[in-house]
Every structure is written in C-alpha cells, then in structure tokens.
Amino acid sequence: MTEARIIDGKAFAAGLRARIGGEVAELRERHGLVPGLAVVLVGEDPASQVYVRNKGRATLEAGMRSFEHRLEAGTDQATLLALIDRLNRDPEVHGILVQLPLPSGIDPSAVIRAIDPAKDVDGFHPVNAGLLAQGLPGLVPCTPLGCLMLLRDALGDLAGLRALVLGRSTIVGRPMAQLLLGADCTVTLAHSRTRDLPEECRRADILVAAVGRPEMVRGDWIRPGATVIDVGINRVPAAEPGKTRLVGDVRFDEAAAVAGAITPVPGGVGPMTIACLLHNTVLAARASHGLHRFGRD
C-alpha cells in the first residue's frame, strides 16, 4: 500500500512551462527579444527523434523560436562542428542542444566543447561544469536542475539534510551532487563500487537514484520518511507478451511504503527535463542582452 506522498513532476513541469511562457511574452513585449532554441539531431535513432519532436513542440508552445537541424547518420564530425559554429554566431539562437547519443565516428566531447558555453543549455560544457563545481552562476544540466526544483518544492529549505546521490555520471550524478552541496546539504556520491550501498542509502534524508539499473533500490534501502527522487527511465518486459513498461531505478511499491515522498516513473523527473531546457534557454537569452545573470532555480 502506498503511504508516501507522490511528487507530481508532470504537474510541476506544466506550471513551470506556463511561467516560462509568461516570461517569453514579457521579453517580446518589453525588449523585442524572442528566445531561440536550436536542436541538432544526427541520424535516425527512434528515441532521439521522439525527444527532438517533443522539445520542438514545447519550445513553440512557450512562444519561443525553434530551429531544428536534422543531419544524416553519415554526417562527419567536421560538418557537425561547422553547423555548431554557425549556430554560435547566430544572434537569433540563444540555446544549442545536440541530441545524444551521436553516431559512431563523432566524438561527443569535441561536439560539446564546440558549443558556446553561453548557449550550452544542456549544461554539459566543461566551462559550465567548472562554474557549477565552484558554486558560480552558469547553465546547469536540465535533469539535475529539475530534481532540485522538485526537492525544494517538496521540502523547502534543504540545508543540513543528508543527501545521497546514487550514480556518478557527468550528466546527472555529479552535477546533482554539486547542486545539493550548493543547497547546503551534506552529500554522499555513491556508485557501483560503494561498499555496503544499502546502508549508505539508509542514512540519507534525500535519496536521488540515477544509476540506470531497473528497480535496483529496494524498499529496505530507504530511511523511513526519506524523500526519494527516481531519475531512472528503464524499459522492461511487461506481463503481456511482446509489451514493455517503464520503471525507475527504485522498486516503487516497496519504497513508497517507507518513504515520506517519492517521484513516480513515469510522471516524476522526466517531464522536468524539457521544462528546465526551456528555462535555461530563457536564462541564456536574458544573459545575451544583459538582462539577467544565470541562475539555478
């Protein structure tokens, strides 16, 4: 039986997108500024095509400009870098996102480094990673930023809470830990080689699971009353033959019986990623016109 309060990321993201739409309208009316987001897709990966389509739709719904660039799977790295250079110099483009993964033969690190840090709305550029590590304003990766927003909405002030981040990727785990440090949490960054991982999890007031392993975190790993943020999106076989279903990195039914609050999968963290992408694009547009410094929430 579910006892934990469900953190509704879908509803929060809808509210955030509505506020962003209001900001975009104000920028247009007061400053003649329309934020523009350029999304680059190389190849025909089905999941990536869905993501790009959803991002384009959300961008237009917020009243922003959407620029989609679809390149063939055989596109070489030099051609992709030349496109990024053009987008860096385009004053109507305030945010650039290159959809990952990229086809083999293209170095994703080189592509990320080629993006102007001021337009890096994914927050992956080493300059933005360095700013985050030093506690300085910059563009922050969207999924960790969305997690932080949900945590602050659920708990208010996070100062002094013990937080454990399970997963050390540069896309989610490490920036999530930095954001929680910036919120004055006491942070542990755990991973596959952490000794006695269940016991480490039980010490946490906040558990962020971003390890990419279906239902790895069990209910008896959760401290009673803890807040659980499940970043995992894993497709596993469903009961019906030939069908699949989405699950997180946390065994939801078990964890919900112990936790104080928990995000579901789907409907938790997932919707926040695109909403935060729009948020970052507005921040980048404001900063490009000297209207706003980069922020984190």
Secondary structure, DSSP 8 states (H G I E B T S, - for coil): ---SEE--HHHHHHHHHHHHHHHHHHHHHHH----EEEEEEES--HHHHHHHHHHHHHHHHTT-EEEEEEE-TT--HHHHHHHHHHHHH-TT--EEEE-SS--TTS-HHHHHHHS-GGGBTT--SHHHHHHHHTT------HHHHHHHHHHHHHHS--TT-EEEEE---TTTHHHHHHHHHHTT-EEEEE-TT-TTHHHHHHT-SEEEE-S--TT-B-GGGS-TT-EEEE---EEEE-SSTT-EEEE-SB-HHHHHTT-SEE--TTTSSHHHHHHHHHHHHHHHHHHHTTS------
